[in-house]
Amino acid sequence: MMKFDFIQKIIRGVKNLFARNKMSYEFKNIKVADIEKEINLKEKGESDGKNNLPSENSEVFSITENEAITKYDNRRHQAVEDAAKY
């Protein structure tokens, strides 16, 4: 009878462990289209393209590209901070 009680306790413990499931954090999708609209990426990108920015063999991004990267990174960092607070 003791073995049976012990097994029941283990099963209950495992069930409780998985029932909680509060350790997972679900990251929200970052909508790239929203960022594109916020910074007028299409218009600025077309302007950069007409002015050949950045040049074909450039090793740095254009101002527009850096702006898009920075906006996205800021949102990603915010999501990581929110997850850390969770």
N, C-alpha and C positions, 0 to 999 in steps of 0.2 A: 504494500500500500504506500510506503514511503517513496518508492521509485515513481509511482504514478503521480503523487503530489509534486514531486520534484520536476517531472516532465511537464506537468500542467503549469507550474510556475515559469518554466523556461518559455513555453509557448505563449503565455500571457505577456511575458516580458518582451518577446520578439514582436508580438502584435502591437503592444504599446509603443515600441520603438518606431515602427513603421507608420502607426496611426498619427503620430505627431506631425511628421514631415514638415516642420516649420523651419527647417534649416535651409531650405532652398529659396533662392531669390530669383525671380523672373525678370530679366532685363527687358525694358521696353525697346521696341524697334525705333531706331532713329530714322526718321523720314528724310531721306536725302532730298526729295523734291521740295520739302519745306525750306531747307537750307538754300537750295538753288533759288527759290523765290525771294527769300530774305535778302540775299546779296545781289540779286539781278544777274545771276551767273551767265545766263544765255547772252544777254546784251554785252556784258563785260568781256565774255569769252570771244564773241564775234569781233569786238573792237580789238582785243589782243591779237586775234588771228590776222586781222587786216594790217596791223602794225608789226606783224611777225614777232610777237612777244610770247613767250621767250623765244629766242632764236633757236634754230634747229639743233645746234651743238651746245646749247646752254646747259650748265650743270646746276642751275638754280631755277626755282619756280617763279612765275610771274606774280605780280601783286594780287591778281584775281585768284590764281591758284592757291597762293598762301592764305588768302582770306577764307576760301572754301575749306581748306585743310584745318585752319584754326577754329572755324565755327564747328566743324564736325568733331574735332578733338575736344573742344570745350563741352559739347554734349556728352561725349563718351566719358570724359572725366567726371562729369556730374553723375552719370549713371553708376560709375564705380564708387563714388562717394556715397550715393544712396544705398548701394549694396553693402558697403562697409557699415553703415549705420543700422542696417537691418539686423 
